[in-house]
Amino acid sequence: MFNHGDKVTCKIARREITDAKISINNDGKCFICQNEKDGAIADNLFSYRYSWGVSKDFTNMFLSDLKPTRTSGKDLIKLDLRN
């Protein structure tokens, strides 16, 4: 479904979150890291201020509209396969 570091958008407690990443701790606990809603503490915040805990199937009673964001060109790694 989602992987550690995936960029996402969602709504947390009806607040629209347009800049966020999925964080998955070594113990399998899942979080949405973002700068809008404080809720839980992820091991890796990816430089965001807050994280919101979600279940392993990425659900939570306050979470809705969780979607992956499109990757922009600046997020891609350029590979040179000519060698």
ABEGO torsion letter per residue (X at the ends): XBBBGBBBBBBBGGBBBABBBBBBBAAGBBBBBBAABBABBBABAGGBABBBBBBAAGBBAABBGBBBBBBBAAABBBBBAAX
